[in-house]
Amino acid sequence: MTRTSVPAINPPPLTPSPELRWLLLRAFGPIDTPWSHRALNDQTTADAAVRLDVAARIGSRMTRDDVLSEAGPETATVLTEARDEAALQVACLRRLLDEVGHVASGLGLRVLVLKGMAYQLNRSLDPGARPTGDLDLLAPAERAHELFDALVELGFRQATLHGTDYHLPVLVHPHGMVLEIHTGIGYLRASDGASLDLAAVLAAGRIQTKPGLPEGCLLPDEDLLMAHLLGHFLGQHRQWPMAYPLCRMLLDCADLAWPAERWRAFWQNGYPYIAQVVDRADIVAVGRLVDGLAGGADVAAILCADDRASRMLRHAVFGALDPLYRGRLVSDVMVATTGARGRLSGLMAYAAGRMWRPRAELEARFGSGGGAAAHAWRRFRGIFAPAWTVARVGIPWLGKVIRSRFRRLARVIRG
């Protein structure tokens, strides 16, 4: 999806609860800032911490006793467990990186570490500060399948039937760790408009050396790390907060935050890779937002303002906590892809356009062979998947419209 086709975000106004203010302050702000507001609802705070995906970060920044005194035992337990789970994830994925790097080196290949593990290695974060669900590696496009096949021979299991435009099918280690081998960096483009691959990264010299990297492994420099993070955040997942937590990405931006003079180098060295899909003004807004949060700015003042940075934060909050808002985001994308004028007509057009797909496309997605019965099953799956997506989005929206109409009618009747 190009930048021009992404619907503008327009979250509703938000008056933050004490629980939300505490979570954002403790995730982003100076940790020594005192909390002098009224008592928090322990269960509400714990639930919101998980849904916003800030539990591990706060758990790694605060002692259990401090959380107990400010929030309560349920929150303290949730944050501690999230921190410990994140630390275990990082330890397992670091072991996986060592193993894959050794295999790649044996094939005469080098791989570039991407996303979560790259952020971890770049700034040496506390291992429990950030959940990391899988390991993403960029391999040479022309030899990525060699690495893939070698890992399968070692016992890795192919977990998905197909890959995407920029990565091979997902692999799972015998001990359960998940690996994605990329052939290009999604949403990043080289100067010729092609997807940025490892050869282009090496040719541009966009790598850095760090002590302790496994053999065969490389790390992007900070300009490329920031470009990938912003492309992933603002280009790929901005409209899909249910697929990737936006507050986690804001925390990643805060971890990579630079002084003003450092951004000048990024506009020259990093931004050109994402200029086709990310608006420069959105990046400026994110930078201003994380600087304000990290500096201890009043969370309520940020959320209640009406500038681009404030809308970005409200968007991340509503995207995590409000299912109706998430549904509206998805339906906005569906309507934008059809060019329809109305939401209902757009949803119907989206479903109709995807429910009856060519046979070759169904076989590419769900596999081929098996005769007429197998094809009928593939046809059913091809129809059911988009219908279910539209229903999940459309039914809550339709319910909200009906309730609004009944409330309006009741006001008219009461006079």
Buried (B, 14 or more C-beta within 10 A) or exposed (E): BEBEEBBEBEBEEBEBBBBBBBBBBBBBBEEEEEBEEEEBBBEBBBBBBBBBBBBBBBBBBBEBEBBBEBBBEBBBBBBBBBBBBBBEBBEBBBBBBBBBBEBBBEBEBBBBBBBBBBBBBBBEBBBBBBBBEBBBBBBBBEBBEBBBEBBEEEEBEBEEEEBBEBBBBBBBBEEEBBBBBBBBBBBBBBEEEEBBBBEBBBEBEBBBEBEEBBEBBBBBBBBBBBBBBBBBBBBBBBBBBEEBBBBBBBBBBBBBBBEEEEBEEBEEBBBBBBBBBBBEEBBEBBBBBBBBBBEBBEBBEBBBBEEBBBBBBBBBBBBBBBEEBBBBBBBBBBBBBBEBEEBBEBBBBBBEEBBEBEEEEBBEBBEEEEEEEBBEEBBEEBBEBBBEBBBBBBEBBBEEEEEEEEEEEEEEEEE
